[in-house]
Amino acid sequence: MNLDHLNKEQQKAATHIDGPLLILAGAGSGKTATMTHRIAYLIEQGVSPYSILAVTFTNKAAKEMRDRVEKLVGPCPGMWIMTFHAMSLRILREYYYAAGYDRNFVVYDTVDQKTLIKNIIKEQNIDSKQFPAPYLSAIISKEKEADSAPENFFDLSDRSPKAKVIYNVYKEYQRQLKANNAMDFDDLLLNALHVLKDNPDILAQYQSRFRYIMVDEYQDTNHIQYEIIKMMAQGHKNLCVVGDDDQCIYQWRGADIRNILDFEKDFPSTKVIKLEQNYRSCGNILSAAHSVIKNNRGRKAKKLWTEAEAGSPIVYKRCDSDKEEAYYVAQEIELLSGSGKKGYDDFAVLYRTNAQSRLFEDALKRRHIPYQILSGFSFYERKETKDMICYMRLVVNPADDLALKRIINEPKRGIGATTLGKLETLAKVKGQSLFETLSQEEVIYSLPAKVSAAVKELMDVMKLCREEKENLRVSDIYDNLLVKTGYMKALEDENTLEAESRIENLLDFKSFIYDFEEEKANAGEPATLEEFLERVATDSDTDKYDDESGKVTLMTMHSAKGLEFPVVFMPGMEDGLFPGHRALDREDGLEEERRLCYVGMTRAKERLFLTSAAYRVLYGHGEYTRESAFLRELDKSLLDEAGDTIYEPSRRTNNRLGVDTGSLDGYNENPPFRPYNFDPLKYAKQSVKEAAAGRGEEFMQGDQVTHGKFGHGIVVDSDAKTVTVVFEEAGTKKLAKGIAPLKKV
């Protein structure tokens, strides 16, 4: 393999094989290329892909790394390149019994967590104003990251009434998770840790298998992630970690910067390689970022440099108000894009808090500039999407009471809060899940006639999907749930613009399912419902970023990590906002805020604009501000302090008029021309209905058929409820009529 295109330090890192290795990779220094070439080099030297583990922090990073490795050396079956949560999931799917769970456990996302906690608050008659669900959720998450069970929390607390309330909620939360055969994100890591720690034979298997382990973004690991990796690496001690202590910005959610700063203490024979040549930003941007970050004491000495030109000076603009600031940013985007050299997706506005986004949305709308918000309202958190995810979760895990309670009256089935409460009480008395209780005929027929019929229809659909799960694609299951539960019909019957928008979202979600199935097919792997639900649950905001959207990106600086843009705006450079007031609450709070500033600045490739407002209204309170401490640290020789850039008159061109969608996702361009009045939404709705309901044709012995999952086959038997088919590759399958995706050839 030719490594000539790597620089000297990258080559050293890529060809280092045995022993612990610490790669200090600055922003834009080509760490992904270095890691992928190191993996490829190991394989070229005879190391089996089966014995390589590479851990990342996002699904997007994991996919990119695998694709780049396979371009270099071809398919790598058995190699693990995945996120920490995906790795933990794989361990727990294999050794679920060691964690005390059933194989079909489900993963609760943050919305599910808060819903469950809200239910517990209500059950225990707790004052939700004094103990809001997000507050309790954060405490529970923090305790789990410290590997602290409810009893440990209470024993180490001051045993005050407040601590007693938190203890009771935490304890009941864990009990209900276990009863629902569910884990939250923290449980994935915590349970994987204990499976390895408490079962030396299981740990030994992984230690023996993974001769070479690599961890990306090591500065962002928390205590449990650190423990898992340290244990797994003890077998061969060939651990390579890649990271940058200057980019540790997640301490507020458990990241421990000591993991990277003390790596050489944990592994005394560590070789340290610094990647300091930057391939992303102009010289002035790097110099400005360094002039800020060098003020941190808790960092390893390094300085980024580039062979690129110095580029334009950093623009700083002090505006009279926050509204003027937003106006200025929108104006600059319009002027810079007017020449045609920059597309809207070349621009990013990076702010410290989500509350700052509104004024920029307004300013961009006025100028008809399309935008997308990252870290806004997640697609998966929309009501209709969440409802269908819960339907699918029940197909996998009928013990999931939280999912059943969400969808039992979606669409309306006449089950009120009183009836649901009685059913829950009955289930608890019987020691069953709600699904088990509702599956019993005597329970169903004890309900009012109309309700009874609706519930029976729901349970029949769920049972049919469960029984046929292995014979259906994920998209087939989705179609059947969408149609046969009456969910889509209920939205159509509403006949409102809002309902139509929800249907669009549901059909868009099906596109995501198709992408998942295609990805698995290309990898030669089965696309299972369980893995799809795991993908949805563990998807991050960065995974959803579309770099070819044709829209300006608005996001927090935390969400921008790992991304880059030709032009970056960093508004709100004021004391109290950035750095925030809370930065002084912790000993190293200001240093983490400074690292965040460094991350924001190094997202810019060509131009960097910093702005502040002399008067700002935030959270309903207006006040005059002081310029940020980070501005005072910045090398003034790099600034264009006037904030006025000279533009050619030809660049002041009119942009096309946009169309306001009224959605939280921002402002879209003119819709594409549709010839012959073709309505894709109507076509998509019809295809879903046909896929779910159009399977009523009769099959005779000898009929040649095709199946969505199993391909071509011949019918050998058929009765009132089933059809038996011999497939060319999948063999003989007995399929349920009315749901099997069969078509006559």
N, C-alpha and C positions, 0 to 999 in steps of 0.2 A: 504494500500500500504506500502510495506516494504522500509524504507529509510535508513536502516543500512549501505548500501554501500556508502552513502554520508558522507562527513566529517561533523564535528560539525557546522561550519559556513554555509555550503551548506544546511544542514537540517534547520537551522534557516531561511534562505532565502526561502526555498521551502515551509515552513509551515506558513510563514507570509501571512495573508489574507487581513486584512483591513488597510487602510491608505497608504500614500505614502512611497515608499521603494526605496532606492538607493543601488544597489549592485555594489561595486567596484571590478571588476573581472579582475585580472591580467592575462597576457598571459598564456595559458595552464592550467588555474585553474579550468576547468570544468564548465564554465558558461552555456554551452548549456544543459548539464545534469541537472544543477540547474534549469534553466528556464523550461525545459520540465517537470520536476518533480513538479515544482510549479503549472503549468497549470493542470497537472494530479491530483494534490492534491486538487485544487480548484473544479474540476469536481467531485472528490470523496466526497467532503464535500457538494455536492448538487448544486453547481453553474452550470447553464446551459451553454453548449459550445456556444450557441447562443449569450451569453452576454460577451464573451471573445474576445479581440482583441490583437494579438501579431504582432509587426512590426519588420521586419528585413531589411537588406540592399541588399541582393542578393536572387534571386529565389532559388538557391541551398540551402541556409541556411533555407529558409522558408519551402522547401520540407522536408529537414532533420528534422526540428523541428516537423512538422505535423506527419511524419512517426513515430518518437519516442514517441510522445504523444499517438498516436493511438495504438502503441504496448503496452502501459501501461494501457489504459482505453477503447480501442475499438474505433469504428467509432465516429467522432465528427461532425455531420452535423451542418452547420450554423456557425461554428467557423471561424473567420478570422485570418489566419496566412499568412502574405504576406508582400511584400516590400512596402515602402512608395509610390512608383509610382503605384504599383498594387492597393493599397488601394484608391489612388486618382482616378485612372481609374474607379474603381467600383462605387465610389461616383458620378463621372461625367457621367457614363453610366446610372445611375439611375436618376440623376437630370441634364441632359445635357441642358435642356431648361433654367435652372437657370443660366447657364454659357453662354447662347446665341448661342448654337451650335445645329446642328442636331444630332440625335441619332447615326448615322453611321460615326461620325468623325474618322479620322485616326491619328496615332502618327508618327511624323517625327523623324527619328534618326539623329545622328550628321552629317552623309553624306548628308541627305536631307537638313538639315539646311544650310550647307555650299553651296550646289548647289543653293538653293533659294537665298542666299545672293550674290553669284556670278552673278546670273541673274539680280539682282537689281543693282549691281555695273555696269553691262553692260548697263542696261536701263538708268541709271542716269549719264552715261559717267564719272564715277569716276575713278581716277587713282588707279588701283589695286595694284601697287607697293607701293604707299603711304598708301593705305587702303586695305590690303589683307583680304580676307574673314575670315581666322581664327582669325585675330585680331578683326574684327567687331563682329564675332560670340561670342567671349569671353566677349566683352564689353556688348553685349545684354544680355547674360546669367547672368553676374554679376548684371546688372540693375534689371533683373527679380527676382533674389534671394533677392534683397533688396526691392521687391515689388514696383519698380519704373517704371511707364509708360513712353513712349517717351517724353511726355510733361513735366513730372517731371524731367527727365534727363536734358532736355534743360534749364528749369527754374533754375536748380541748377548748371548748367555749367557756364563757363566763356563767353558763347555765341560767341566764336571764330568761324572762318570759319571751323576749324576742328570739333568743337562740332556740327555745323550746318549739316555737312556731316553725322556724326554719327546719329544725330537726324532723318534726312531724310531717311536713310537706315533702322533704327529701326522702324520708323513709317510705311514705306512701307512693311517691313518684316511682321509686325503684320497684316497689311491690307490683304496681300496675304495669310497668314496663315488662316485667318478667311474666305476669299473667297474660299479657297481650303477645307474648313471644316476640318482643321487640327490643331493639337497642337504639340509643341515640348516638350521635357522632362520638361523644366522649367514651361511651361504652365500647365502641369498636376498638379503640386503642387500648382501653383499660382491660377489657376481657382478653384481647390478644396477648397483652403483657402477662396476665396471670396464667393463661394457658401455657405459655412458654416457661414462666418462672416456676409454676407448680407442677410441671410435668417434664422432668429432665429428659425422658425418652423422646418426647416431641421436639424439645429444643435441640437435642443432639442430631435429630434428622435434618433440621434446617441448618445447623452449624456445619454439618458434613456436606450438605448439598451446595450451599453458597460459598464457594471458595473466594469469590471477589464481590464485594459490596460497595456500591457508590451511592452517595446521598447528595442531592442538589439542594441549594438554599439552606445549608446546614445552620446558618444563624437563626433561622426561623423555627427550629425544632424546640418542642417543649420537653418537660422532664420525662414523660412517658415515652415519647418517640426516641429520646436519647437512650433510655433504658433498653428498649426493644432492640435498637441497632447495636448497642454495645454488647448485649448478650449474644446476638446472632453472629457478631464478628469475632467472638472469642475463639471460634474453631480454627480459623486460619490467620486471623489478624490482618487480612488484606483489605483494609477499610480505607476508602478514598472519600473524603468529604470536600465539597465545593461550596464556597460561600463568601460573603463579604460582611464583616462586622459593621461596616459603615451603612449597610442597608437593613439592619435589624430594626424593624418598625412595628413588630407585632407583640411586644412585651405585654401590652394590655390584654392580650388574649392567650398568654401563657408562654410565648417564646422566651427562651433563656439565652441571652447573649454569652453567658459563661460557657455554654457548650462548645462554641467555636474558639473563644479566647483561651479556654483551658484544654483544648484538644491534645496539645503536646504533653500535658501532664497525665492525661488518661492513657496515651500511647507514646511512651518516652522515645521510641525510635522513629518518630514521625519525620518524614521529609516535607519541607515547606517550600512551595513554589508560588510566586506572586505573578499574577497576570495584571499588568499595569498599563499596557498599551490599549487605548480605546479606539474602537472602530465605528462609533456611533456619532459622537458630538464634535462640533467645531472647538477649536482651542479656547476661545473666550468662555464658552459655556463650561468647559472642564475647569478652567482657572477660577471662575466664579464659584463653582460648586466646592472646589477645594478650599477656597478662602473661608468658606463657612464651616465645613466639616472638620478642618484642622483644629478647631477650638474644642473638640471633644477630647476628654482625657482617656476615656475607656475605649481605646481603639489600637489596632496594630498599625504601625507606621507604613504608609504607602501613598503614592500620588499618581493619579492617572495622567497619561500624556498621549498625544496623538501626532501623527504625521500630517494630518489635515491642516488646512489653513486656519488662521485665527477666526475668520468669519466676522459677522456683524457684531457690534457691541450689544450688551444686554440692555434692553429697553426698560426703564423704570418710569412709571407714571403715578403721581400722587393726585388722586381725584378729589373733588369737593365732597362727594357723597357716594354711597354704594350704588345708587341708580346711575350716576354719571359713570362709575367704574364699569358697570355692565354695558352701558351705551358705548363706551370707548372700546371695549373688547370686541363687541359686535361690529363696530365700525372698522377696526383693524382687520378683522377676518374678511369683511366685505372687500376692503381695498386690496389686501394681499391675494385674494382669490380672483379679483377682477381681471388680472392680466392673463388668466388662463394657465399660469404655470403651477398653480396650486389647486388641488381639489378640496372640497370641504372636509373629506376624511383625513386631510393632512394636519388638521387643527385639533388641539385638545385644550380644554379648560379644566385645570386641576385645582380643586378647592379643598380646604381643610375639613369642612363639615357639609353634609347634605343640605342643610338649611340654606346654604348660599346659592343653591342652583336656581331658585325660582326667578330671580332678577335676570339671570343670563338666559333662561328660557324665554322670558318676556321680550328681552332685547333682540334675540335671534328671530323670534316670530315676527316682530315688527319689520325686520329686514328680509323676511321670507327666506331665511337661511335654515335648511334642514339640520336636525341634530338628533343624537341618540344619548340616552342617559344610562350609564353603567352604574350599578349599585342603586338603581331606582327600584320600582316595584317589580320583583322578579316574575318572569313568565310563569314559573312553576307555582307561584303563590297566588295566581289569579284563581278566583273561586271555581270556575268551570274546570280548569286544568287540575286543580287540587282534588275536586270531586272525582274526576275520572281516575286519577292516580290512586285514590282510596278504593275505588271499585276494583282496580287491578291488584292492589295490595290484598284485598279479601280473597281474590282467586288464589293467591299464593299462600296466604296465612289467615284462615277463618277465625283464628283466636284474637285477631286484631279488633278489639272492641271499639277503639278510638275511630278506626276507619268506618266501621259499621254504623256507629252513632252519627257520623257525619253524613252518610249517604242514605240512611234508612228513610229519610223524608225528602230526598232529592232525586227525582221530582216528588211532588206532594203525594203522599200515600195515606194521609189522614191520621198519622201517628203523632199525637201531641206530646208535650213534655210529661204530662201525668202518666200516660200509657207507657212511654219509654222508661220512666222511673220505676213503674211496677215491673216491667220486663227485666230491668237491671237487678232489681231486688230478687226476683225469682231466679235469675241466673246465679246470683251470689249464693242463695240458699241451696241451689242444686250443685254448686261448685263447678259451674260450666261457663263457657264463653257465651256471649249474646247470640252468636251465630248458631251454636249448638242448641240453645234454648228455642230459638225461632225455627229451627229445623224440625221440631217435634209437632206433629199434626194436632195434638190436643191443645198445644199452646196457640197455634195459628187459628184454629177454629173457635177458640175462646174469645177472639177479637170480634168486633162488629163486622158484619158480612162484607161491606165494601172494603174495609181495612184488611180483613182476612184474605180476600182475593188478591189485593195488591201486594201484600207481604208474601203470599204463596208464589205469585208470579216472580217476584224478586228472588226468592230463595231458589226457585227452579232454575232461573237463568244462571245464578251464581254456581249452583251445583253442576250444571251442565258444562260451564266454562272450566270448572275445576277438574271434572272428570276427563274432559277432552284437551286439557292444557298441553299435554305432550304431543298432541296431533295437530296443533294449531300454531301458526306464526303469531308473534306478538301483535301484529297489525290485525290479524283475524279476531283475536280476543278483544281488541279495542273496538273494532267495528260492531261486534256482537253486544258488547256492554253499552256502547253508545246508542244503539238502536233498540235492543230488546229490553233494556231497563226503562225505556220510555224517555230517556234524558233528552235526546235530540228533539223528539216530538214535542215535549213540553216547551222547549225554547222556541220551536217553530210556531206553536200555538200562541205564544205571547205576542208575536207579530210586531215587535218593536225594534228600533234601531239598535238598542243595547243588546237585545237577544240575538240579533243578527251578528253583531260584533263578537258575541261569545261563541257563536257557531264557527265563525272565522277562526277564532283562537283554537277551538277544538280540532278543526281540520288542519291548522298549522301544526298542532301538536302531533297529528298523524304523520306529517312530513318528517318530524324529528324521529318518529318510530321507524319510518322507511330508511332514513339515513343510518340509524343504528343497525338495522337488519342488513343493509348493504355493506356497512363497515365489517360486520362479523362474517358475512359471506366472502368478502375479499380476503379476509384473514383465514378462511377455511375453518371457522369455528361456529358452533351453533348459537343462534340468537335466542336466548331464553328470557322469559318474563322476569325471572328473579334478577338477572344481570341488568336488564333494562331499568328496573326499579332502583337498583343500586346506583346506576349511572345518573338517574334523575336526582336521587337523594344527595349524591356527593358532588354534583356539578357546582362549579364556583362561578362568580361573576366574571372573572377573567376568561373562563372557558366560553362565555357567551359573547365576548367581544368580537365584533365584525369589523375587520380592518379594511373592507372594501364596501362599506355601507353607503359611501357618498354623502356622509353626514358628519358634522362637527361632533366630537365626543365630549360629553360633560361627565366628570367623575371625581371621586375623592382621590387624594394622593395615595391613600392606602390601596385603592383598587388599581392604580396605574402601575404598580410595581410589576416589572417584567415586560412592560409595553414600551413603545417608543413612537414619537411623532416628529415630523419635520418642524412644526411650530407649536410651542407650548405657552399657554398663559397661566400664570399663578397669581390669582387675585387674593385679596384679604391679607396682605403682608402687614399685619398690625399686632402689636402686643395685646394679649388677651384673646385673640383669635388664632394667631399663628406666630409665635408659640401661644398655646392656650393657657388660661388661668390655672388649669389643673396640672400643668407641667411642673409646677413648683410643689405639688403634693407629695411627689416621690423624689428620692435622692437623685435618681438618674433621669427624672422626667424631662428636663430641658435637653439632655443629651439625645433622648429618643426623638423629641420634636426636631432637633437639629438634623438627625439622620433622615427624618421624613422630608425635611426641606431639601436635603442632598438628593434623595430619591426623586423628588419632583423635578429638580433642576436637570438631573441627568437623563430624564425622559426625552429632552429636547435634542434634536439632531442639528438643526440649522439656526433657528431663532428662538429666543427666550424673552418673554415679556413678564415683568413683575409689576403688580399694581397694588395700591392701597387706597382706602377712602378716609378722608378726614372726619366724616360723620357717617356712622353706620347704624341701621336699625336691625337688630337681631333678636329673635324670639319675642318680638313685640316691644323691645326696649331700645331706645335710641341714645347714642352717646358719641362724644368726640373721641378720637383715637390717637394713639401714638404709633409711629412707624415701628415695624418689627425689629427686634434685637438682631435678627438675622440679616436685615438690610444694613444695620450698623456694622456688622462683621464683614460684609461683602467688600471686596476690593473695588474701591470707587473708580479706579482707572479703567475698569472694564465696562462702566455704565455710560449709556446715553441718557443722562439725567433729565434732559428736556422732554423726553418721551415723544418727540416729534420725528417721524420718519418721512423722508422726502419721497413722494410718489409721483410717477409720471402721470400726466392727465389721461393718457390712453388706458390706464389701469382702472379708471373710475367708470366701469361699465355697469350697465343694469343687469341684475341677476333675474333669472326667470321667476315668475310669480309662483309661489308655492301653494299648497292646499293644506289647510289646518285640519288634522284628523280628529282633534279634540281628545286625543289619547294621552296617557302619561308618558308615552314613549317619544313624544316630540312632534316634529313638524316634517311632513313628507313632501317629496317632490311631486310634480304633476304625475298623475297615473299614466301608465303606458297606453298607447292606442290599442283598442281591441277590435279587430276586424269582424264584421258580420254580427256585431252585438253579442259576441260570445261571452257568456257569464261563467267564469271558472268556479265561482263559489257554488252556483246551482249545480254544475256538473259534478263537483266534488261531493256535495251532499247526496246526490243521487247515487254516485258510485259506492258511497259508504252504506247506504240503505240496501243497494243491490247485493253488496258483498255479505251483509248480515242476514238479509231476509230472502234473497233470491236463490235459496238453496233447497227449494222444495221439489225439484224434478225427481222423477223416479228412475231407478237404475236397475237394469236387467243383467243377468249373468252373461258374461262375454262382452259387456260394454267397455270400450276403451275410455279412460278418464285421465284428467290431469288434476293434481292436488297442489295447492299453493306451497306446501312445505316439502312433500315427498316426491313430487314430479309425476311421471307417466306410470300408469298401471292398468290392470284389467280387473273388472268386477267378477268375483267368483261366487258371491252369495249376497242376498238381500232379504231383509224382513221389514216389519212395520217400523222399527226404530233404528236399525243399523244397516250398514252396508260393508261387506268385507272385500278388500281390494288387495291384490298382489302387486306391489310396486317393483319397478326394475332395480332400484337400489336399496330402498328401505325395507323390502320384504313384505310380509303379510300384515295388514293393519285392519282392525275392526273399528269403524268410525260411526259416530252418531249422526243420524240424518238431521237436517235442519240447522246444523252448525258447521259441518265439515265443508271446507272450501273445495268442493269437487265440481268439475265441469266435464260433460261429455266431449270427446274429441270428434 
